[in-house]
Amino acid sequence: MRFQCPHCKGLVAIDDSDIGMAVACGHCGNAVAAPISRFSPGAVIGDCVIIKELGEGGMGMVYLAHQISLDRPAALKVLHSQFSEDRLYIGDFIKEARSAARLNHPNIVQAYAVGEDEGVYYFAMEFVEGSTLKDVLTHGGRIVVERALQIGMEMAKALDFAWTNQRLVHRDIKPDNIILTGAGGVKLADLGLARIAGDVREESAEELFGTPQYISPEQLLGKPGNNRSDIYSLGATLYHAVTGQFPFNGDTATDIARAHLMEQLTPPSKAVPSIPKDVSQVIEAMLAKRPQHRYADAAELTQDLERLMRGEKPLRQVMPGSQTPIDLFGEEEKESSPAAELSVDKTIVAPQLASELREAKAAAKATRAPGAPAAAAAKGTEAPESKLKGAKARPATKFSVSGDMKRPASGVFSKPATQTGLSPTATGAKRGADPRKTGTGLRAPTGVVTRGTPPAPAKGKNKGLLVGLVVAAVVLVVIVIAVAAVLLKGGDKKPTPPTADPASAPQGDSLAEVMKMVKEEKPADAILRKIKTLQVGIKDPAKAKELEALAGSVLEIEIRTLRDVVHKKELAEWERRSEKLAIEYERWKVEELQREKDAEAQAKKAREEAQKEAQKQEFIAQMGKEQERTRWEAVELCRKDDYVQAKLLFAPMAASNAPSFPDLTNEYRTWAGDKIKCIECAQKVYDGIRSSKDKLKDEKFKVPNKAGTPRVEYIGMRDITVVFVEFEYVNNQKMTKVKERLKVPLDQVSSPQLWLLYGKLCEVEGVAAADRDFQFGGYLVARGEYLKTGKDKLVASGKDEEIKGMLAEIELMSASPNARDAGK
């Protein structure tokens, strides 16, 4: 694991055996105590340092954290281990979180990052200070209608933005996920995460995915939620907000679910008579049991909520039958409910798979229709079962309809046993097959399945070639035999008999003559013609049969020859294709290897850039803290007139050099140089005053907490000698008499008094006004006091290039409580 060093803020990696132990920081060398667990304060997950635990949700723990790279607070969600071990959940989790991260809307909690760190999956998002709507309703019961409408309008805008830009559906709109900020804003949390938000617990009516008090009927039936499902959940939330009651109640989660499906909604205006009828009408339209009876989208809902806010009537009317109970066994539900697509236990499964089953069953039904197999084969129709092979197994919605469930008046919901698979009987798939035991969900036979015809097994490429050759040879044999039969039978046209008398032909020599032609390997067509000629004159059936047998052997040799020719031709073609494929495969391997190298190079470059950026941010943070510390240490030394030590504080930074970040190094060196310049101005003012001796004699000087206006007599290195005088007349002459002499330490002279003395000194010594203002402005900045006056003096000097850094420093110092009389 990793944690952040509290001294230098560097990241320290340790083994599990060092958790909770004292270890040495590899950056600063200080001994630090490692966090006692993976999720203790100081531990680092991804790019975030955990600060404290905020709470626990259905998916995991939530922590207040600090994002290191962007130096900002973040809310860090860490998934429970049961989610982290499920690859399907993790895939959806990362996909949804990345989609949410692409959304930037004032009413949506901004997603920062999603990833995995040493087996821990996390989701970092914007940390919003405020209270959830649930907290408000828990303590207050309900809120005023105007505020509820404002919240509903902001949430509708957020849902419309998410749906329009990323087709995202929240799936778990509820008061817990609506945050009310201290500034009056409204933000929607957990967008993109509700899809995998946990188990249904029968014993608790408050912990159910989709949250039973706010979940839509179609989600309860296992159908895929869409934007209208979110509108239903938002309607249930607004119902709760304006009435202080849930739209439907029950002792258990299943009782509440049954009520959503089968009970009539009590209008909000009837539950709380003070609620306006128009407001009640909008909420009733949002809570229609069927999606088609609700608002078409969040944009239409926003329009009606804005009209209500303006005191106008909504455009949407409550549709007739919007609260008609859903009959799970009626024709309407048989056509649309996933329950009708499943086996006899009526377990409701994930909507995606249910949709695929419906498509597969429809296709299978089509293939069983008369003439369907031939049409399907002609068009290359894919088997319905083959569609199922690519389907992903999804976790079932944790509701099932019991096999003995009655009509709606007595309907009961209960959780099913662990789901072991689906069995769409129309496709011939085996009932009870476990989709988890296959790589693709459901396993079904390939090929088009028709009634009474089992699917043909798939063959390899080599076997296919062999079969093709055999078929070609058989066809060739059939053709040759047919030709031979025609020839042997004389064809349709009878040949002209030989001129010699057939009876006189020497039949005993017929076979010998033909055998001789065969032995001499005469052409087959010549041998067949000879046999045909001899067959005409043979009267003996036995001899005729011998000739036919001989013709058969000749034909067999010819067929074998032709078959060899075909085989060699096919083999040559196959070898040519194989060589082509081998070349293409080698080329693909080279390209794939190059792609892998390119991807690895890009990944390495991205890691290096991320590491460099993290180091840069760490360097900025360290230098920022060093600046703040040095700035006010120097101010304290200047207030004690120890300007030499104050300048020494900035010497290391002015001479610093960080090769990795030259731009930042130059920035900090410039800043240190400007601070040294301010201190030099202050030292020049101070040295000028204390070395002025009697140059300022008889100048007026105000002694703190003492009446009268004494005159400067002498200024030394540590104090100013002033005298109080009185006048008397002696012999009609005005005489000055020293009444009292005081020594005022220089470190007790106020800046306004010092300004008067320094201005007079510059006048006596002939210092230009611009230099005087520049030096005294720097004096005030170095001492961190009278910063407004210091800014005015610097601007009055007209030295624009020299004072840029000093003016920036004034802006930073003015906001600090360490500054003295900053507004003067």
C-alpha positions in Angstrom: 0.0 0.0 0.0 1.0 3.7 -0.2 0.5 6.6 2.1 1.5 10.3 2.3 4.3 11.5 4.5 2.9 14.2 6.9 6.2 16.0 6.8 7.2 16.4 3.1 3.9 15.2 1.5 5.8 12.6 -0.5 4.3 9.2 -1.3 5.7 6.2 0.6 5.1 2.6 -0.5 5.2 -0.1 2.1 4.6 -3.9 2.3 1.6 -5.3 4.1 3.8 -6.4 6.9 4.7 -2.7 7.6 1.1 -1.5 8.0 0.7 0.3 11.3 4.4 0.3 11.9 6.9 3.1 12.1 8.9 3.5 8.8 11.4 6.0 7.4 10.2 8.3 4.6 12.2 7.8 1.5 11.9 11.5 0.6 12.7 13.4 3.7 14.1 10.6 5.9 11.8 11.3 8.9 10.3 8.5 10.8 6.6 8.3 10.2 3.8 6.0 11.4 2.2 4.1 8.6 -1.7 3.9 8.5 -3.1 1.1 10.5 -5.2 -0.1 7.5 -5.6 0.3 3.8 -8.4 2.8 4.3 -7.0 4.8 7.4 -6.4 8.5 7.2 -3.2 9.2 5.2 -3.5 6.1 3.0 -3.4 6.7 -0.8 -5.8 5.1 -3.2 -5.3 6.1 -6.8 -4.6 9.8 -6.8 -6.4 10.5 -3.5 -5.2 10.7 0.1 -7.9 9.5 2.5 -8.8 12.1 5.2 -11.7 10.6 7.0 -14.6 8.2 6.7 -17.9 9.8 5.6 -20.3 6.9 5.6 -21.3 3.6 4.0 -23.7 2.9 1.2 -25.0 -0.2 -0.6 -21.9 -0.4 -2.8 -19.1 0.4 -0.4 -17.5 3.0 1.9 -17.3 6.7 1.2 -14.3 8.8 2.3 -13.4 12.4 2.3 -10.1 12.6 0.4 -7.7 15.0 -1.2 -6.9 14.6 -4.8 -3.1 15.1 -5.0 -2.7 16.0 -8.7 -5.3 18.8 -8.7 -5.0 19.8 -5.0 -8.7 19.6 -4.3 -11.1 17.8 -2.0 -12.9 14.8 -3.3 -15.4 12.2 -2.2 -13.9 8.7 -2.7 -16.2 5.7 -3.1 -14.5 2.3 -2.5 -16.4 -0.8 -3.7 -17.1 -3.7 -1.3 -15.1 -6.8 -2.0 -18.2 -8.7 -3.4 -18.4 -6.2 -6.2 -14.7 -6.1 -6.8 -14.6 -9.9 -7.4 -17.3 -9.8 -10.1 -15.9 -9.0 -13.5 -19.3 -8.2 -15.0 -20.1 -5.7 -12.3 -16.7 -4.1 -12.6 -17.0 -3.8 -16.3 -20.4 -2.0 -16.0 -19.0 0.0 -13.0 -16.1 1.4 -15.0 -18.1 1.9 -18.2 -20.9 3.9 -16.4 -18.4 5.9 -14.3 -16.5 6.9 -17.4 -19.7 8.0 -19.1 -20.7 10.0 -16.1 -17.2 11.6 -16.0 -17.9 13.0 -19.5 -20.8 15.0 -18.1 -20.2 18.5 -16.8 -23.4 20.1 -15.4 -24.1 22.4 -12.5 -26.7 20.0 -11.1 -24.6 16.8 -11.4 -21.9 15.9 -9.0 -18.8 15.9 -11.2 -17.0 12.6 -11.6 -13.2 12.9 -11.3 -11.6 9.5 -11.7 -12.3 5.8 -11.7 -9.8 2.9 -11.4 -8.2 0.1 -9.5 -5.4 0.3 -7.0 -4.0 -3.0 -5.7 -7.3 -4.8 -6.1 -9.4 -1.9 -4.7 -11.9 -0.4 -7.2 -12.7 3.3 -6.5 -14.6 6.2 -7.9 -13.5 9.7 -7.1 -16.0 12.5 -7.5 -16.7 16.1 -6.5 -17.0 16.7 -2.7 -20.1 18.7 -2.1 -20.7 20.3 1.3 -24.4 20.2 2.3 -27.2 18.0 3.3 -29.1 15.4 1.4 -32.8 15.8 0.8 -33.3 12.7 2.9 -31.7 14.5 5.9 -34.0 17.4 5.4 -37.1 15.2 5.2 -36.0 13.1 8.2 -35.8 16.2 10.4 -38.6 18.3 8.9 -41.1 15.8 7.6 -41.8 17.6 4.4 -40.8 20.8 2.6 -42.7 23.7 1.1 -44.1 23.1 -2.4 -42.1 25.9 -4.0 -38.8 24.5 -2.8 -39.8 21.0 -3.9 -40.7 22.3 -7.4 -37.3 24.0 -7.5 -35.5 20.8 -6.6 -37.6 18.8 -9.1 -36.8 21.3 -11.9 -33.1 21.2 -11.2 -33.1 17.4 -11.1 -35.1 17.2 -14.3 -32.5 19.4 -16.0 -29.7 17.1 -14.8 -31.5 13.9 -16.0 -32.2 15.5 -19.4 -28.6 16.5 -19.8 -27.4 13.0 -18.9 -29.9 11.3 -21.2 -29.3 13.7 -24.1 -25.5 13.7 -24.0 -24.6 10.1 -22.9 -27.9 8.2 -22.9 -27.3 7.7 -19.2 -30.1 6.5 -16.9 -29.6 7.0 -13.1 -31.9 4.1 -12.0 -31.9 5.1 -8.4 -33.3 8.6 -8.0 -34.1 9.1 -4.3 -33.7 11.7 -1.6 -30.4 10.1 -0.5 -28.9 11.0 -3.9 -30.1 14.6 -4.0 -27.6 17.0 -2.3 -28.7 20.5 -1.2 -25.8 22.9 -0.9 -25.4 25.7 1.6 -25.7 28.2 -1.3 -29.1 26.9 -2.3 -27.9 24.7 -5.1 -29.1 21.2 -5.9 -26.8 18.4 -7.2 -27.6 14.8 -8.3 -25.1 12.2 -6.9 -24.2 8.7 -7.9 -25.0 9.1 -11.6 -23.9 6.0 -13.4 -23.4 3.9 -10.2 -27.0 2.8 -9.3 -26.9 0.1 -12.0 -24.8 -2.2 -9.8 -26.1 -0.9 -6.4 -26.5 -4.1 -4.5 -28.8 -6.7 -3.2 -32.4 -6.8 -2.2 -32.8 -7.5 1.5 -36.3 -8.9 2.3 -36.1 -7.9 6.0 -35.5 -4.2 5.3 -37.9 -1.9 3.4 -35.2 0.8 3.0 -32.3 -1.2 1.4 -33.3 -2.4 -2.1 -31.7 -1.7 -5.5 -33.8 0.9 -7.0 -35.0 1.6 -3.4 -38.5 0.1 -3.1 -40.2 3.4 -2.1 -39.1 5.1 -5.3 -38.5 2.3 -7.9 -40.5 2.1 -11.1 -42.8 -0.8 -11.9 -40.9 -1.8 -15.0 -37.7 -2.1 -13.0 -39.5 -4.3 -10.5 -40.5 -6.5 -13.5 -36.9 -6.8 -14.6 -37.3 -4.6 -17.7 -34.4 -2.2 -18.6 -34.9 1.2 -17.0 -34.9 4.2 -19.2 -35.4 8.0 -18.8 -39.1 7.5 -18.0 -38.1 5.1 -15.1 -36.0 8.0 -13.7 -39.1 10.3 -14.1 -41.1 7.8 -12.0 -38.5 7.7 -9.3 -38.2 11.5 -9.3 -42.0 11.7 -9.0 -41.9 9.4 -6.0 -39.2 11.6 -4.5 -41.3 14.8 -5.0 -44.4 13.0 -3.6 -42.4 12.3 -0.4 -41.0 15.8 -0.3 -44.4 17.6 -0.5 -46.5 15.2 1.5 -44.0 13.8 4.0 -45.2 10.3 3.0 -44.1 7.6 0.6 -46.3 7.1 -2.4 -46.7 3.4 -1.5 -46.1 1.6 1.8 -45.7 -1.9 3.2 -44.1 -3.9 6.0 -41.4 -5.4 3.7 -39.7 -4.6 0.4 -42.0 -7.0 -1.4 -45.1 -5.5 0.0 -44.0 -2.1 -1.2 -43.1 -3.5 -4.7 -46.5 -5.2 -4.9 -48.1 -1.8 -4.1 -46.2 -0.1 -6.9 -47.6 -2.6 -9.4 -51.1 -3.1 -8.1 -52.4 -0.4 -5.8 -53.9 2.9 -6.8 -51.9 6.1 -6.0 -53.4 8.4 -3.4 -53.1 11.9 -5.1 -50.8 14.3 -3.2 -53.6 16.9 -3.0 -55.7 14.3 -1.2 -52.9 13.2 1.2 -52.2 16.9 2.0 -55.2 19.2 1.0 -53.0 22.3 1.0 -51.0 21.0 -2.1 -52.3 22.8 -5.3 -54.2 20.6 -7.7 -51.8 21.5 -10.6 -48.8 20.3 -8.6 -50.6 17.1 -7.7 -51.5 16.6 -11.4 -47.8 16.8 -12.4 -46.7 14.3 -9.7 -49.5 11.9 -10.6 -48.4 12.0 -14.3 -44.9 11.2 -13.3 -46.1 8.3 -11.2 -48.1 6.6 -13.9 -47.6 2.8 -13.6 -46.8 2.4 -17.3 -44.0 4.3 -19.0 -46.1 5.4 -22.0 -48.5 7.2 -19.6 -45.7 9.4 -18.1 -43.8 12.4 -19.5 -42.0 11.5 -22.7 -38.7 12.8 -21.3 -37.2 15.1 -18.7 -37.2 18.1 -21.0 -41.1 17.9 -21.2 -41.2 17.5 -17.4 -38.9 20.6 -17.0 -41.3 22.6 -19.1 -44.3 21.8 -16.9 -42.3 22.4 -13.6 -41.2 25.8 -14.9 -44.8 26.6 -15.7 -45.8 25.7 -12.2 -43.1 27.9 -10.8 -44.5 30.8 -12.9 -48.0 30.1 -11.6 -49.2 28.7 -14.9 -51.1 25.4 -15.5 -49.1 22.4 -16.7 -49.5 21.1 -20.2 -49.5 17.4 -19.3 -52.7 15.8 -18.2 -53.0 12.6 -16.2 -53.9 9.9 -18.7 -56.9 7.7 -18.2 -55.9 4.3 -16.8 -52.5 5.5 -15.6 -53.1 3.9 -12.2 -54.7 0.7 -13.5 -53.0 -2.2 -11.7 -50.6 -4.2 -13.7 -51.9 -7.6 -14.4 -48.9 -9.9 -14.6 -50.9 -12.7 -16.2 -53.0 -10.7 -18.6 -52.5 -10.4 -22.4 -50.8 -7.0 -22.0 -48.1 -8.5 -19.7 -47.8 -11.7 -21.7 -46.7 -9.7 -24.6 -44.4 -7.2 -22.8 -43.3 -8.7 -19.5 -40.1 -10.7 -19.3 -41.9 -13.1 -16.9 -43.7 -14.5 -19.9 -40.5 -15.3 -21.6 -39.0 -17.5 -18.9 -39.4 -21.0 -17.6 -42.2 -22.2 -15.3 -40.5 -20.7 -12.1 -41.1 -17.2 -13.6 -37.8 -15.9 -12.3 -37.3 -12.4 -13.7 -33.9 -11.9 -15.2 -31.8 -9.1 -16.5 -33.6 -7.1 -19.2 -30.9 -7.5 -21.8 -31.0 -11.3 -21.7 -34.8 -11.3 -21.7 -34.8 -9.2 -24.9 -32.4 -11.6 -26.5 -34.5 -14.6 -25.5 -37.6 -12.9 -27.0 -35.7 -12.4 -30.3 -34.4 -16.0 -30.3 -37.9 -17.4 -29.6 -39.4 -15.3 -32.4 -36.7 -16.5 -34.8 -37.2 -20.1 -33.7 -40.9 -19.8 -34.3 -40.3 -18.5 -37.8 -38.1 -21.4 -38.6 -40.8 -23.9 -37.6 -43.3 -22.3 -40.0 -44.0 -24.2 -43.3 -41.3 -23.6 -45.8 -39.2 -21.8 -43.3 -36.2 -24.2 -43.4 -35.7 -23.8 -47.1 -36.1 -20.1 -47.0 -33.8 -19.7 -44.1 -31.2 -21.9 -45.8 -31.5 -19.9 -49.0 -31.0 -16.6 -47.3 -28.3 -17.8 -44.9 -30.5 -17.1 -41.8 -28.7 -17.4 -38.6 -30.1 -19.8 -36.1 -31.9 -18.3 -33.2 -29.8 -20.4 -30.8 -26.6 -18.9 -32.3 -27.8 -15.5 -31.3 -27.9 -16.7 -27.7 -24.3 -17.8 -27.7 -23.1 -14.2 -27.8 -25.4 -13.1 -25.0 -23.8 -12.0 -21.8 -25.2 -13.4 -18.6 -26.5 -10.6 -16.4 -27.4 -10.7 -12.7 -31.1 -11.2 -12.2 -33.2 -8.5 -10.6 -33.8 -9.7 -7.1 -37.5 -10.3 -7.4 -39.4 -13.3 -8.6 -43.1 -14.1 -9.1 -44.0 -17.2 -7.2 -45.4 -20.1 -9.2 -48.7 -20.1 -7.2 -49.2 -16.3 -7.4 -52.9 -15.4 -7.7 -54.5 -12.5 -9.4 -53.5 -8.9 -8.3 -55.8 -8.9 -5.3 -53.7 -11.5 -3.6 -50.4 -11.3 -5.3 -47.3 -12.0 -3.4 -43.6 -11.3 -4.3 -40.7 -13.3 -2.9 -37.0 -13.6 -3.7 -36.0 -16.6 -5.8 -33.3 -19.1 -5.0 -29.9 -18.6 -6.7 -30.5 -18.3 -10.4 -29.0 -21.2 -12.3 -29.8 -20.3 -15.9 -32.6 -19.8 -18.4 -34.4 -22.3 -20.4 -36.3 -20.9 -23.4 -38.0 -24.1 -24.4 -38.9 -22.8 -27.9 -35.3 -23.1 -28.9 -34.7 -26.6 -27.6 -32.1 -25.4 -25.0 -31.7 -27.7 -22.0 -33.7 -26.4 -19.1 -31.7 -25.4 -16.0 -28.4 -24.9 -17.8 -26.0 -22.6 -15.8 -24.9 -19.6 -17.8 -21.9 -19.1 -15.6 -20.4 -22.4 -16.8 -20.0 -21.0 -20.3 -17.9 -18.2 -21.5 -20.8 -16.4 -23.2 -23.8 -16.9 -21.0 -26.3 -19.4 -22.5 -25.0 -22.3 -24.6 -27.3 -23.4 -27.4 -26.8 -25.7 -30.5 -25.6 -23.9 -33.6 -27.4 -24.0 -37.0 -31.1 -23.6 -37.8 -33.1 -25.9 -35.6 -36.3 -27.2 -37.3 -38.8 -29.7 -36.0 -37.5 -33.2 -36.2 -34.2 -32.1 -37.8 -31.2 -32.1 -35.5 -28.5 -29.5 -36.3 -25.6 -30.6 -38.4 -22.3 -30.7 -36.6 -19.7 -28.2 -37.6 -16.7 -29.4 -39.7 -13.2 -28.2 -39.9 -11.6 -26.7 -43.0 -9.6 -29.8 -43.9 -12.6 -32.1 -43.5 -14.6 -29.7 -45.7 -12.0 -30.0 -48.5 -12.0 -33.8 -48.3 -15.8 -33.9 -48.5 -15.7 -31.6 -51.4 -13.3 -33.8 -53.3 -15.3 -36.9 -52.6 -18.5 -35.3 -53.7 -16.8 -34.1 -56.9 -15.4 -37.6 -57.6 -18.8 -39.2 -57.0 -20.5 -36.8 -59.4 -17.9 -37.5 -62.0 -18.4 -41.2 -61.6 -22.1 -40.9 -62.0 -21.6 -38.8 -65.2 -19.1 -41.3 -66.7 -21.3 -44.3 -65.8 -24.3 -42.6 -67.4 -22.3 -41.9 -70.5 -21.0 -45.4 -70.5 -24.5 -46.8 -70.2 -25.7 -44.7 -73.1 -22.7 -46.0 -75.1 -23.3 -49.6 -74.1 -27.0 -49.4 -74.9 -26.3 -47.7 -78.2 -27.8 -44.3 -77.2 -31.0 -42.9 -78.6 -29.7 -43.4 -82.2 -28.9 -46.9 -83.3 -25.5 -47.2 -85.0 -25.2 -48.6 -88.5 -24.3 -52.3 -88.2 -21.0 -53.4 -89.8 -21.2 -54.7 -93.4 -19.9 -58.1 -92.4 -22.4 -60.6 -91.2 -22.4 -60.4 -87.4 -22.9 -64.1 -87.1 -19.7 -64.7 -88.8 -17.7 -62.6 -86.4 -15.3 -64.7 -84.3 -16.9 -64.2 -80.9 -14.1 -66.1 -79.1 -11.6 -63.5 -80.1 -13.7 -60.5 -78.9 -12.5 -60.6 -75.3 -8.9 -61.3 -76.4 -9.0 -58.3 -78.7 -10.3 -56.0 -76.1 -7.9 -57.3 -73.5 -5.0 -56.6 -75.8 -6.2 -53.0 -76.2 -6.3 -52.7 -72.4 -2.9 -54.2 -72.0 -1.5 -51.8 -74.6 -3.1 -48.9 -72.6 -5.1 -47.7 -75.5 -7.3 -44.7 -74.9 -10.4 -45.5 -72.9 -12.8 -44.0 -75.5 -11.2 -46.2 -78.2 -11.7 -49.3 -76.0 -15.3 -48.4 -75.3 -16.0 -47.9 -79.0 -14.5 -51.3 -79.7 -16.6 -52.9 -77.0 -19.7 -51.2 -78.4 -18.9 -52.6 -81.9 -18.3 -56.1 -80.6 -21.4 -56.0 -78.4 -23.6 -55.6 -81.5 -22.5 -58.9 -83.0 -22.5 -61.0 -79.8 -25.5 -63.2 -79.4 -24.3 -65.1 -76.3 -25.5 -63.3 -73.1 -22.6 -64.6 -71.1 -20.1 -63.1 -73.6 -22.1 -59.8 -73.5 -21.8 -59.8 -69.7 -18.1 -60.4 -69.9 -17.7 -57.4 -72.2 -19.8 -55.3 -69.9 -17.6 -56.3 -66.9 -14.5 -55.4 -69.0 -16.1 -52.0 -69.8 -16.6 -51.5 -66.1 -13.0 -52.1 -65.3 -12.0 -49.7 -68.1 -14.3 -47.1 -66.8 -13.0 -47.5 -63.3 -9.5 -46.8 -64.5 -10.7 -43.7 -66.4 -12.6 -42.5 -63.3 -9.6 -42.9 -61.1 -7.5 -40.9 -63.6 -10.1 -38.2 -63.7 -10.4 -38.2 -59.9 -6.6 -37.8 -59.6 -6.7 -34.8 -61.9 -9.5 -33.2 -59.9 -7.7 -34.0 -56.6 -4.4 -32.5 -57.8 -6.1 -29.4 -59.0 -8.0 -28.9 -55.7 -4.9 -29.7 -53.7 -2.9 -27.1 -55.7 -5.6 -24.5 -55.0 -5.6 -25.4 -51.4 -1.8 -25.0 -51.2 -2.0 -21.7 -52.9 -4.6 -20.4 -50.4 -2.7 -21.8 -47.5 0.5 -20.0 -48.6 -1.5 -16.8 -49.0 -3.0 -17.2 -45.6 0.4 -18.0 -44.1 1.8 -14.8 -45.6 -1.2 -12.8 -44.4 -0.8 -14.3 -40.9 2.9 -13.5 -40.8 2.1 -9.9 -41.8 -0.6 -9.7 -39.2 1.8 -11.0 -36.5 4.3 -8.3 -37.5 1.6 -5.6 -37.4 0.2 -6.9 -34.1 3.7 -6.9 -32.6 4.2 -3.4 -33.7 0.8 -2.4 -32.4 1.7 -3.9 -29.0 5.0 -2.1 -29.0 3.3 1.2 -29.9 0.7 0.7 -27.2 3.3 -0.2 -24.7 5.3 2.9 -25.7 2.3 5.1 -25.4 1.4 3.6 -22.1 4.9 4.1 -20.8 4.9 7.7 -22.1 1.5 8.3 -20.3 2.9 6.8 -17.1 6.0 8.9 -17.3 4.0 12.0 -18.0 1.6 11.2 -15.2 4.5 10.6 -12.8 6.2 13.8 -13.9 2.9 15.7 -13.4 2.5 14.2 -10.0 6.1 15.2 -9.1 5.4 18.7 -10.5 2.3 19.1 -8.4 4.2 17.8 -5.4 7.0 20.3 -6.1 4.5 23.1 -6.5 2.9 22.2 -3.2 6.2 22.0 -1.4 7.4 25.3 -2.8 4.1 27.0 -2.0 4.4 26.0 1.6 8.0 27.1 1.7 7.0 30.4 0.2 4.4 31.0 2.9 6.7 30.0 5.7 9.6 32.1 4.5 7.4 35.1 3.7 6.2 35.6 7.3 9.5 34.7 8.9 11.1 37.4 6.9 8.3 39.9 7.9 8.9 39.2 11.6 12.7 39.8 11.2 12.1 43.1 9.3 9.7 44.2 12.0 12.7 43.7 14.4 14.9 45.7 11.9 17.0 42.6 11.3 17.2 43.0 7.6 20.4 41.0 7.1 18.9 37.8 8.5 15.7 38.4 6.5 17.6 38.5 3.2 19.4 35.3 4.1 16.1 33.4 4.3 15.6 33.9 0.5 19.1 33.2 -0.6 18.7 29.4 -1.0 15.5 29.9 -3.1 17.1 32.7 -5.2 19.9 30.3 -6.1 17.8 27.1 -6.4 17.8 25.0 -9.5 15.4 22.1 -10.3 16.3 20.7 -13.8 13.0 18.8 -14.1 10.9 22.0 -13.7 13.0 24.9 -15.1 10.0 27.2 -15.6 8.8 26.7 -12.0 12.4 27.2 -10.8 12.7 30.5 -12.6 9.3 31.6 -11.2 10.4 30.9 -7.6 13.8 32.5 -8.1 12.1 35.6 -9.5 9.9 35.7 -6.4 12.8 35.4 -4.0 14.6 38.1 -5.9 11.6 40.5 -5.5 11.5 39.8 -1.8 15.2 40.5 -1.4 14.6 43.8 -3.3 11.8 44.8 -0.9 14.1 44.0 2.1 16.9 46.1 0.6 14.5 49.0 0.2 13.5 48.7 3.9 17.1 48.5 5.0 18.0 51.6 3.0 15.2 53.6 4.7 16.2 52.3 8.1 19.9 53.0 7.6 19.2 56.4 6.2 17.2 57.5 9.2 19.6 56.2 11.9 22.6 57.7 10.2 21.1 61.1 9.7 22.5 62.5 13.0 21.4 66.2 13.2 20.2 66.5 9.6 16.6 66.4 10.8 17.2 68.8 13.8 14.2 70.8 14.9 11.8 68.6 12.9 8.5 68.0 14.7 8.1 64.5 16.2 5.2 62.9 17.9 6.0 60.9 21.0 3.4 58.1 21.5 1.2 58.6 24.6 2.7 62.0 25.5 1.2 65.4 25.1 3.0 68.1 23.2 5.0 68.3 20.1 8.8 67.9 20.7 11.5 68.6 18.2 14.2 66.3 16.9 17.5 67.1 18.4 19.6 64.2 17.2 19.2 60.7 15.6 21.5 58.0 16.6 22.0 54.3 15.6 19.4 53.0 18.1 17.2 56.0 19.1 16.0 59.5 18.4 16.7 62.3 20.9 13.8 64.8 21.1 13.3 67.8 23.3 10.3 69.6 24.7 11.0 73.4 24.8 9.3 76.4 26.2 9.7 80.1 25.4 10.2 83.0 27.8 11.0 86.6 27.3 14.1 88.2 28.9 14.6 91.9 28.5 11.9 91.8 25.8 13.8 89.0 23.9 12.2 85.6 23.1 14.4 82.9 24.7 14.1 79.1 24.2 14.4 76.9 27.2 14.7 73.0 27.2 11.9 71.8 29.4 12.4 68.0 28.9 14.7 65.7 26.8 13.7 62.1 25.8 15.2 59.3 23.8 12.8 57.3 21.7 14.0 53.8 20.4 13.9 53.5 16.7 12.0 50.2 16.8 9.1 52.1 18.6 8.8 54.7 15.8 5.6 54.1 13.8 5.7 53.8 10.0 3.6 57.0 9.5 6.1 59.0 11.7 9.0 57.3 9.9 7.6 58.4 6.6 7.5 62.0 7.7 11.2 61.8 8.8 12.3 60.0 5.7 10.5 62.4 3.4 12.3 65.3 5.0 15.6 63.5 4.8 15.2 62.8 1.1 14.4 66.5 0.6 17.6 67.5 2.5 19.7 65.0 0.7 18.2 65.7 -2.8 16.7 62.2 -3.3 14.3 62.1 -6.2 10.6 61.6 -5.3 10.3 58.5 -7.4 13.2 56.8 -5.6 11.8 58.0 -2.3 8.3 56.4 -3.0 9.8 53.2 -4.3 12.1 52.7 -1.3 9.4 53.5 1.3 6.8 51.3 -0.5 9.3 48.4 -0.4 9.9 49.2 3.3 6.2 48.7 4.0 5.9 45.5 2.0 8.9 44.0 3.7 7.4 44.7 7.1 3.9 43.5 6.0 2.1 46.6 7.3 0.2 49.5 5.8 0.0 47.5 2.6 -2.5 49.8 0.9 -0.2 52.8 1.5 2.8 50.7 0.3 0.9 49.9 -2.9 0.2 53.6 -3.5 3.8 54.5 -3.0 5.0 51.9 -5.4 2.6 52.9 -8.1 3.5 56.5 -7.6 7.2 55.7 -8.2 6.3 54.9 -11.8 8.8 52.0 -11.9 6.3 49.5 -13.4 8.7 46.7 -14.3 10.4 46.7 -10.9 7.2 46.7 -8.9 5.3 43.9 -10.6 6.4 41.2 -8.2 5.9 43.6 -5.2 2.4 44.4 -6.2 1.6 40.6 -6.5 3.0 40.0 -3.1 0.8 42.8 -1.6 -2.3 41.0 -3.0 -1.3 37.7 -1.3 -0.3 39.3 2.0 -3.4 41.5 2.3 -5.6 38.4 2.8 -3.5 37.0 5.6 -4.2 37.8 9.3 -0.5 38.2 9.8 -0.6 41.6 7.9 -0.8 44.8 10.1 -3.1 47.6 9.1 -3.3 46.1 5.6 -6.2 48.4 4.6 -4.4 51.6 5.6 
